[in-house]
Structure formats: C-alpha cells, structure tokens
C-alpha cells in the first residue's frame, strides 16, 4: 500500500492497488482514484524493479539487420492443449498466407548457430558466418547445392577471417554429413561469388601452426610445460623453410615434444587429435628433425636428450 491524496477524504490516505482490475482504491472510503492503469512491472520477479535497472521482460528478441523485418515478425502459434484441428482454423490459414519470407534464412542461421556451438565458437564468428551466407544467398540462389556444405563453408571462412581458424576436418565433424570434398567445393564457390561482388580478391587470413597447437595439445592432455615448449618450437619453426602445411607442422612438433617427455604419445593418438595422417606426420617430422636443436627450447630438453631422439 502507498499514501496518495484522496479527493473524497480530503487528506492523504492509504490506497490499495487492485491488480486484476487495474484500479487504485482508497482504503478509507473505497473511492477509485485511478482506473484501468497499466502494470509496468515484471510478469514475474526478476528483481529488476528493486534495483532500478531496465527490465527486459517485456522486450522482444534482438533486432537482426540481416532479416527483412529485422526478426520482429509475429507468429501465430498453437495454444497449449489444443488439437490438430487448430491448424485448419482461420488463424492458421492467415498465418500460412502471411508466412515469413525470411523463413529459409532464419533456418540457415539456426543451423550455423548449432554448428558453431558444437565447435565452441564465439558470437563474432557466428555473426560473420551469417553475413557471408546472406551475401551469397542474395547474390545467387543456392537451390540444388548442398546446404549443409554451404553453411559449413561459411563457418570455415568466418573462422579464417576472424583469425580463429579451424581445420576442414573439424568443420566436417559438425556439418551434418557433408564431406570434406563438398565443403571444399562450397568454399571455392562462396569465395568466387564474394570476389565477384567486391570486385577484388577476398582476404582469408593467414594460417599459422600456432593457431591449432593449443587446441591439439588439449585434446592430447599434454602438461602445461609441454604445451609451452611446443608453442616455442612452433614459433621458431616459422623461421625455417619447411614447405609443409601449418597443421602438419603443428602435429610434427607435438610428436617431437612428446617424445622428449616422460609422457610419450603414440603416433595414432596424435593423428586422432590433429586429423593429420600418420604418413604426413612422419614426413613433416623428417623435415624438422635436422633443426630440433634450434626449435626445441633448451630449458625443456638437453643436448643428450635431443641426440637420443629417434631419427626418422
């Protein structure tokens, strides 16, 4: 209750708010001081009213500038407990007539979000992937193409552009059955379409072995000391003229570092964690072997340990 001046009692008096009717009633004489007022507090307790912050309960979803209606369209849903006959009602027919033209776009964004969440990607990469898909979809219809491969390729490109690259094999693991070959073709198609739109070559970002190293080491359960040594070795390996892919170099460095520790890792385990074939790791190891004394930190392995390192 609160004190408000009552024109009938001619003095400040306590009032009671009738939530069901929206009326403010004088507790002394029963006069309705204010009728049909709007309750602007929360539908349930969020404690926002107590601290004076803006209450988000009555606010809709966030605007999405990539959608034609900014994502603020109204959808008539089936009420709880209703039967299937509701879909044949007039409301259901009007809903179908006024279907959202961005329905396919919304579904694509949901799929991108699901893939990105499974990869543990941040929101900026999701947003970039959505932008890439919207540009390609606006420029050229994607009917007849593998939709999952297109969406996976958008995520791959977004990761590259945000300097958080993922391997094609990692992307493939969340691509709902799309193969590496299909994702590769989709990536080439998207890059070509975007280059046509921009009128210039598309910047994809440079991949370094260090971009993958910490994630691979985590998959293998390596110690912090071994991870630190591997990071230093990878940085020094970039000064060498080793013509191998960054992913292969990262896998070979991990193999070298683990062979110098008490917790040695099998080649098949490194293959499973990195997605690099055993033969490729062996060949990359052969290329790095002559430079082990230069790339492996001296604080991690002594000269004797390096000399005892098995040759390729």
Phi, psi and omega per residue, in radians:
X1 nan 2.759 -3.132
X2 -2.486 2.830 3.128
X3 -1.638 2.147 3.082
X4 -2.377 2.566 3.132
X5 -1.216 2.231 3.137
X6 -1.789 2.173 -3.130
X7 -1.223 -0.372 3.132
X8 -1.463 -0.785 3.135
X9 -1.413 -0.239 3.127
X10 1.075 0.566 3.116
X11 -2.865 2.799 3.053
X12 -1.096 2.346 -3.109
X13 -2.508 2.826 3.112
X14 -1.307 2.460 3.130
X15 -2.131 2.747 3.101
X16 -2.115 2.355 3.123
X17 -1.687 2.120 3.107
X18 -1.562 1.759 -3.054
X19 -1.129 -0.617 -3.090
X20 -1.182 -0.637 -3.112
X21 -1.756 -0.281 -3.102
X22 1.320 0.474 -3.087
X23 -1.890 2.528 3.004
X24 -1.821 2.063 -2.966
X25 -2.060 2.372 3.061
X26 -1.226 2.284 -3.106
X27 -1.351 -0.212 -3.116
X28 -1.561 -0.943 -3.052
X29 -1.913 -0.165 3.117
X30 1.444 0.140 3.138
X31 -1.214 2.356 3.060
X32 -1.401 1.896 -3.087
X33 -1.438 -0.517 3.127
X34 -2.607 2.284 -3.061
X35 -2.016 2.571 3.035
X36 0.939 0.744 3.087
X37 -1.364 2.754 -3.090
X38 -1.667 2.251 3.096
X39 -1.462 1.932 -3.088
X40 -1.671 0.117 3.101
X41 -1.449 3.094 -3.067
X42 -1.207 2.684 3.028
X43 -1.183 -0.500 3.060
X44 -2.462 2.948 -3.062
X45 -1.259 2.095 3.013
X46 -2.056 -0.051 -3.100
X47 1.158 0.143 3.101
X48 -1.239 -0.586 -3.108
X49 -1.187 -0.575 -3.085
X50 -1.207 -0.604 -3.062
X51 -1.688 -0.091 3.067
X52 1.418 0.202 3.104
X53 -1.381 2.892 3.053
X54 -1.184 2.295 -3.099
X55 -1.582 2.046 -3.096
X56 -1.482 0.032 -3.002
X57 -1.080 -0.691 -3.062
X58 -1.567 0.139 -3.104
X59 -1.726 2.476 3.132
X60 -1.325 -2.957 -3.135
X61 -1.192 2.892 -3.121
X62 -1.203 2.613 3.090
X63 -1.147 2.492 3.044
X64 -2.107 1.812 -3.075
X65 -1.142 -0.226 3.139
X66 -1.404 -0.223 3.131
X67 -1.742 2.635 -3.085
X68 -1.068 -0.652 -3.138
X69 -1.811 0.313 -3.117
X70 1.063 0.302 3.096
X71 1.371 0.303 -3.081
X72 -1.905 0.442 -3.141
X73 -1.285 2.816 -3.141
X74 -1.779 2.348 3.117
X75 -2.080 2.250 3.105
X76 -1.529 1.954 -3.080
X77 -1.768 2.848 3.136
X78 -1.384 2.241 -3.114
X79 -1.189 2.765 3.133
X80 -1.114 2.391 3.076
X81 1.445 -0.001 -3.118
X82 -1.436 2.847 -3.136
X83 -1.642 3.022 -3.141
X84 -1.142 -0.297 -3.136
X85 -1.164 -0.277 -3.119
X86 -1.089 -0.554 -3.105
X87 -1.160 -0.333 3.135
X88 -1.620 0.032 -3.132
X89 -1.309 3.031 -3.130
X90 -1.109 -0.643 3.116
X91 -1.096 -0.723 3.126
X92 -1.116 -0.691 3.132
X93 -1.165 -0.721 3.112
X94 -1.143 -0.612 3.099
X95 -1.096 -0.731 -3.141
X96 -1.177 -0.673 3.130
X97 -1.148 -0.651 -3.120
X98 -1.747 0.650 -3.100
X99 -1.057 2.592 -3.076
X100 -1.196 2.124 3.133
X101 -1.158 -0.309 -3.139
X102 -1.662 0.312 -3.054
X103 -1.029 -0.803 -3.133
X104 -1.139 -0.604 3.130
X105 -1.191 -0.729 3.113
X106 -1.084 -0.727 3.136
X107 -1.135 -0.670 3.111
X108 -1.123 -0.723 3.127
X109 -1.124 -0.652 3.109
X110 -1.131 -0.712 3.129
X111 -1.155 -0.713 3.082
X112 -1.059 -0.769 -3.139
X113 -1.084 -0.703 3.131
X114 -1.132 -0.801 3.117
X115 -1.070 -0.779 -3.105
X116 -1.133 -0.682 3.117
X117 -1.127 -0.679 3.126
X118 -1.175 -0.448 3.093
X119 -1.594 -0.101 -3.133
X120 1.253 0.602 -3.100
X121 -1.512 2.660 -3.121
X122 -1.394 2.949 -3.056
X123 -1.139 -0.573 -3.119
X124 -1.105 -0.608 3.110
X125 -1.248 -0.682 3.076
X126 -1.037 -0.813 -3.115
X127 -1.102 -0.709 3.128
X128 -1.138 -0.707 3.106
X129 -1.105 -0.696 3.087
X130 -1.080 -0.745 3.139
X131 -1.105 -0.741 -3.138
X132 -1.095 -0.792 -3.135
X133 -1.106 -0.732 -3.128
X134 -1.086 -0.721 3.138
X135 -1.114 -0.769 -3.126
X136 -1.205 -0.716 -3.127
X137 -1.155 -0.621 3.100
X138 -1.231 -0.593 -3.042
X139 -1.395 -0.675 -3.082
X140 -2.603 2.267 3.114
X141 -1.013 2.498 -3.067
X142 -1.835 0.247 3.139
X143 -1.129 2.437 -3.141
X144 1.575 -0.170 3.112
X145 -1.739 2.742 3.124
X146 -1.210 1.867 -3.046
X147 -1.105 -0.729 -3.136
X148 -1.120 -0.647 3.100
X149 -1.167 -0.691 3.116
X150 -1.096 -0.819 -3.125
X151 -1.140 -0.714 3.110
X152 -1.119 -0.685 3.116
X153 -1.153 -0.624 3.082
X154 -1.066 -0.721 3.116
X155 -1.165 -0.723 3.132
X156 -1.046 -0.808 3.140
X157 -1.152 -0.723 3.134
X158 -1.074 -0.717 3.106
X159 -1.081 -0.733 3.133
X160 -1.116 -0.770 -3.093
X161 -1.217 -0.476 3.126
X162 -1.620 0.190 3.118
X163 1.030 0.576 3.047
X164 -2.271 1.066 -2.987
X165 -1.155 2.626 3.005
X166 -2.170 2.618 3.109
X167 -1.252 2.743 3.114
X168 -1.082 -0.578 3.125
X169 -1.157 -0.672 3.085
X170 -1.126 -0.761 3.106
X171 -1.098 -0.703 -3.111
X172 -1.093 -0.537 -3.095
X173 -1.158 -0.303 -3.136
X174 -2.058 0.199 -2.985
X175 -1.601 0.345 3.052
X176 0.965 0.696 3.057
X177 1.731 -0.170 3.109
X178 -1.164 2.373 -3.091
X179 -1.485 2.895 3.105
X180 -1.055 -0.671 -3.140
X181 -1.134 -0.741 3.137
X182 -1.160 -0.701 3.118
X183 -1.163 -0.678 3.101
X184 -1.089 -0.747 3.102
X185 -1.146 -0.705 3.124
X186 -1.110 -0.687 3.124
X187 -1.091 -0.770 3.127
X188 -1.099 -0.701 3.123
X189 -1.107 -0.787 -3.115
X190 -1.138 -0.803 3.141
X191 -1.040 -0.732 3.136
X192 -1.097 -0.774 -3.137
X193 -1.146 -0.706 -3.139
X194 -1.225 -0.596 3.094
X195 -1.191 -0.610 3.073
X196 -1.142 -0.715 -3.139
X197 -1.162 -0.770 -3.106
X198 -1.386 -0.404 -3.094
X199 1.320 0.334 3.136
X200 -2.729 2.934 3.137
X201 -1.160 2.611 -3.059
X202 -1.667 2.275 3.126
X203 -1.419 2.123 -3.104
X204 -1.827 -0.223 -3.089
X205 1.535 2.520 -3.109
X206 -1.526 2.396 3.115
X207 -1.670 2.319 3.060
X208 -2.084 2.681 3.128
X209 -1.063 -0.575 -3.138
X210 -1.149 -0.343 3.141
X211 -1.157 -0.447 -3.077
X212 -1.853 -0.316 -2.916
X213 -1.030 -0.923 -3.059
X214 -1.067 -0.670 3.136
X215 -1.158 -0.729 3.114
X216 -1.127 -0.746 3.134
X217 -1.089 -0.648 3.118
X218 -1.125 -0.715 3.114
X219 -1.072 -0.548 -3.105
X220 -1.548 -0.128 3.133
X221 1.207 0.611 -3.127
X222 -1.301 2.686 3.137
X223 -1.262 2.808 3.126
X224 -1.054 -0.636 3.134
X225 -1.142 -0.744 3.124
X226 -1.173 -0.668 3.113
X227 -1.107 -0.767 3.121
X228 -1.081 -0.731 3.108
X229 -1.122 -0.720 3.127
X230 -1.119 -0.682 3.116
X231 -1.116 -0.756 3.105
X232 -1.131 -0.704 3.138
X233 -1.113 -0.697 3.133
X234 -1.150 -0.733 3.112
X235 -1.060 -0.742 3.134
X236 -1.232 -0.525 -3.140
X237 -1.171 -0.394 3.124
X238 -1.206 -0.317 3.090
X239 -1.399 -0.212 -3.120
X240 -1.615 2.769 3.109
X241 -1.649 1.212 3.122
X242 -1.769 1.947 -3.055
X243 -1.573 1.193 3.073
X244 -2.264 2.796 3.107
X245 -1.178 2.621 3.118
X246 -0.971 -0.625 -3.139
X247 -1.162 -0.710 3.126
X248 -1.152 -0.696 3.121
X249 -1.130 -0.740 3.118
X250 -1.048 -0.750 3.137
X251 -1.139 -0.723 -3.142
X252 -1.163 -0.690 3.112
X253 -1.112 -0.733 3.103
X254 -1.057 -0.713 3.117
X255 -1.089 -0.759 3.140
X256 -1.100 -0.836 -3.085
X257 -1.119 -0.719 -3.115
X258 -1.243 -0.523 3.095
X259 -1.212 -0.375 3.133
X260 -1.588 0.002 -3.115
X261 -1.956 2.992 3.088
X262 -1.282 -0.431 -3.122
X263 -1.696 1.295 -3.112
X264 -1.256 2.499 3.135
X265 -1.913 2.408 3.092
X266 -1.235 2.639 -3.126
X267 -1.070 -0.639 -3.132
X268 -1.179 -0.547 3.104
X269 -1.220 -0.687 3.098
X270 -1.158 -0.671 3.077
X271 -1.070 -0.743 -3.131
X272 -1.148 -0.662 -3.100
X273 -1.341 -0.566 -3.045
X274 -1.787 -0.389 -3.078
X275 1.404 0.161 3.131
X276 -1.700 2.332 -3.100
X277 -1.112 2.640 -3.113
X278 -1.029 -0.733 3.134
X279 -1.083 -0.676 3.128
X280 -1.178 -0.688 3.107
X281 -1.115 -0.728 3.127
X282 -1.071 -0.789 -3.130
X283 -1.132 -0.695 3.101
X284 -1.173 -0.646 3.095
X285 -1.099 -0.694 3.094
X286 -1.067 -0.671 3.139
X287 -1.224 -0.575 -3.097
X288 -1.510 -0.383 -3.015
X289 -0.960 -0.758 -3.129
X290 -1.115 -0.275 -3.057
X291 -1.924 0.229 -3.063
X292 -1.030 -0.645 -3.138
X293 -1.170 -0.385 -3.140
X294 -1.547 -0.585 -3.037
X295 -1.686 -0.516 -3.127
X296 -1.378 2.216 -3.126
X297 -1.024 2.416 -3.119
X298 -1.148 -0.483 -3.139
X299 -1.294 -0.248 -3.096
X300 -1.671 -0.633 -3.090
X301 -2.478 2.386 3.108
X302 -1.406 2.960 3.122
X303 -1.087 -0.643 3.121
X304 -1.113 -0.699 3.131
X305 -1.126 -0.679 3.139
X306 -1.197 -0.646 3.126
X307 -1.203 -0.511 3.123
X308 -1.455 -0.080 3.114
X309 -1.119 2.284 -3.065
X310 -1.085 2.385 3.115
X311 -1.332 2.783 -3.133
X312 -1.047 nan nan
